[in-house]
Amino acid sequence: MRDQVRSDEELQAVTVGERKPHNNTIELHEYNPTWPAQYQLEEEKIYRALQSAVVQLEHVGSTSIPRMSAKPIIDILLVVHDSANESRYVQALESIGYKLVIREPDWYEHRLLKRNDEGVNLHVFSEGCEETGRMLTFRDHLRTNEEDFIKYKEKKQELSTRTWRHVQHYADAKSEVVEEIIHKANR
């Protein structure tokens, strides 16, 4: 999770290919009970494609939190032994419809792949990366803490009404409340 909104130049530097501006508000949907099943279908495809390369696979993000409004995009956390070693997983994921769109060597060697239909974001990190623990702590806390669930949902709704040059700017703008919730969850 980031603490600041990044410039167009910073975003383009980590983008594989051309980054197109969003220049719009963020469309949030009410929680859809089919999202976990959509994740399960992707999970099966990813396991078949990568087999033993998968260290951990989890449904994360707002679509993994019952009752949370969200962009209708399934976020998946994939942990591999070494996310910098793209030859171990990218081609196999491309064969099932994913495309590498973000490469962030300076941020936990994070890679982001999207499905061709853009309905899935696959976040890839290396085994032992602290960010994976933070993502899971955040998800699990919001599943059980009503006060923070409401705080996060309201922040998302407030921010979604603004026009964002890039969707990543919207995500970055949520960082303060996310950090606050993770800090509370870790106490």
C-alpha positions in Angstrom: 0.0 0.0 0.0 1.3 3.4 -0.9 1.5 6.7 1.1 1.3 9.1 -1.8 -0.3 9.7 -5.2 2.2 9.1 -7.9 2.9 11.2 -11.0 2.1 10.2 -14.5 5.8 9.7 -15.1 6.1 7.4 -12.1 3.2 5.4 -13.2 4.4 5.1 -16.7 7.8 4.0 -15.5 6.3 0.8 -13.9 3.8 0.2 -16.7 4.5 -2.5 -19.3 3.2 -0.9 -22.5 1.2 2.4 -22.7 -0.8 3.6 -19.7 -4.0 5.2 -20.8 -5.6 7.8 -18.5 -8.9 7.1 -16.8 -10.1 10.7 -16.4 -13.3 9.7 -14.7 -15.0 8.8 -11.4 -14.7 5.3 -10.0 -17.8 3.1 -10.4 -18.4 1.1 -7.3 -20.9 -1.7 -7.3 -22.8 -3.1 -4.3 -21.3 -6.4 -3.0 -22.0 -9.2 -5.4 -22.3 -12.6 -3.8 -21.0 -14.2 -7.0 -17.5 -12.6 -6.5 -16.2 -15.5 -4.4 -17.2 -18.0 -7.0 -15.6 -15.9 -9.7 -12.4 -16.0 -7.6 -12.7 -19.8 -7.3 -12.8 -20.2 -11.1 -9.6 -18.1 -11.4 -7.9 -19.9 -8.6 -8.5 -23.2 -10.4 -7.1 -21.9 -13.7 -4.0 -20.4 -12.0 -3.3 -23.6 -10.1 -3.6 -25.6 -13.3 -1.3 -23.2 -15.1 1.4 -22.8 -12.5 1.1 -26.0 -10.4 4.0 -26.1 -7.9 5.1 -22.6 -8.6 2.2 -21.4 -6.5 3.3 -20.8 -2.9 0.0 -19.1 -1.8 -3.1 -17.9 -3.6 -5.8 -15.7 -1.9 -8.8 -13.6 -2.8 -8.1 -10.1 -1.6 -9.4 -6.6 -2.1 -12.9 -5.3 -1.6 -14.6 -8.1 -3.6 -13.3 -10.5 -0.9 -15.0 -8.7 1.9 -18.8 -9.6 2.2 -21.1 -6.5 2.0 -18.2 -4.2 0.8 -18.9 -2.1 -2.3 -16.2 -2.4 -4.9 -15.1 -2.0 -8.4 -16.3 -5.2 -10.1 -12.7 -6.5 -10.4 -11.5 -9.6 -8.6 -8.2 -9.0 -6.9 -6.0 -12.0 -6.4 -2.8 -12.3 -4.4 -0.3 -14.8 -5.9 2.8 -15.6 -3.9 5.6 -17.3 -5.8 9.2 -18.1 -4.7 10.7 -15.1 -6.6 8.3 -12.6 -8.3 11.3 -11.1 -10.1 11.9 -14.4 -11.9 9.1 -13.8 -14.5 10.1 -16.8 -16.6 8.7 -19.0 -13.8 5.1 -17.8 -14.1 4.3 -15.0 -16.7 4.2 -17.2 -19.8 2.0 -19.8 -18.1 -0.4 -17.1 -17.0 -0.4 -15.5 -20.4 -1.5 -18.9 -21.8 -4.7 -18.6 -19.7 -5.5 -15.0 -20.7 -3.4 -12.8 -18.4 -1.2 -10.0 -19.5 1.7 -8.4 -17.5 0.8 -4.7 -17.1 2.9 -3.5 -14.1 6.4 -4.3 -13.0 7.6 -2.6 -9.8 11.1 -3.8 -8.9 11.4 -1.1 -6.3 8.2 -2.0 -4.5 8.6 -5.6 -3.2 9.2 -6.8 -6.8 5.4 -6.5 -7.3 4.0 -7.6 -10.6 0.4 -7.0 -11.8 -1.2 -9.1 -14.4 -4.7 -8.5 -15.8 -7.1 -10.8 -17.5 -7.9 -10.0 -21.1 -11.4 -8.9 -20.1 -9.9 -6.8 -17.3 -12.2 -8.4 -14.7 -9.2 -9.7 -12.6 -6.1 -8.1 -11.1 -3.5 -10.6 -10.2 -0.9 -9.2 -7.8 2.3 -11.3 -7.6 4.8 -11.0 -4.8 7.7 -13.2 -3.5 7.5 -15.6 -0.7 8.1 -13.8 2.6 7.1 -10.4 1.4 5.7 -8.2 4.1 3.1 -6.7 1.8 1.3 -10.0 1.5 0.8 -10.1 5.3 -0.5 -6.6 5.3 -3.0 -7.3 2.5 -4.4 -10.4 4.4 -4.5 -8.6 7.7 -6.5 -5.7 6.2 -8.9 -8.1 4.5 -9.4 -10.3 7.6 -9.8 -7.3 9.9 -12.5 -5.7 7.7 -14.4 -9.0 7.6 -14.7 -9.0 11.4 -14.6 -5.3 12.5 -17.8 -3.4 11.7 -16.5 0.0 12.7 -13.5 -0.1 10.4 -15.6 -1.8 7.7 -17.9 1.2 7.7 -15.0 3.7 7.9 -13.3 2.1 4.8 -16.6 1.8 2.9 -17.5 5.4 3.4 -14.0 6.6 2.4 -14.2 4.6 -0.8 -17.6 6.0 -1.6 -16.4 9.6 -0.9 -13.3 9.2 -3.1 -15.2 7.4 -5.9 -17.2 10.5 -6.7 -14.0 12.5 -7.7 -12.6 12.5 -11.1 -9.3 10.6 -11.2 -6.7 10.8 -13.9 -5.6 7.2 -13.2 -7.4 4.5 -11.2 -4.2 4.1 -9.3 -4.6 7.6 -7.9 -7.9 6.6 -6.4 -6.2 3.5 -4.8 -3.3 5.7 -3.5 -5.7 8.2 -2.0 -7.1 5.5 0.2 -3.7 4.8 1.7 -4.1 6.9 4.9 -7.3 5.1 6.0 -5.8 1.7 5.0 -2.7 2.3 7.1 -4.8 3.4 10.0 -6.9 0.2 9.8 -3.8 -2.0 9.5 -2.2 -0.4 12.4 -5.3 -0.9 14.5 -5.6 -4.6 13.4 -1.9 -5.2 14.3 -2.4 -3.9 17.9 
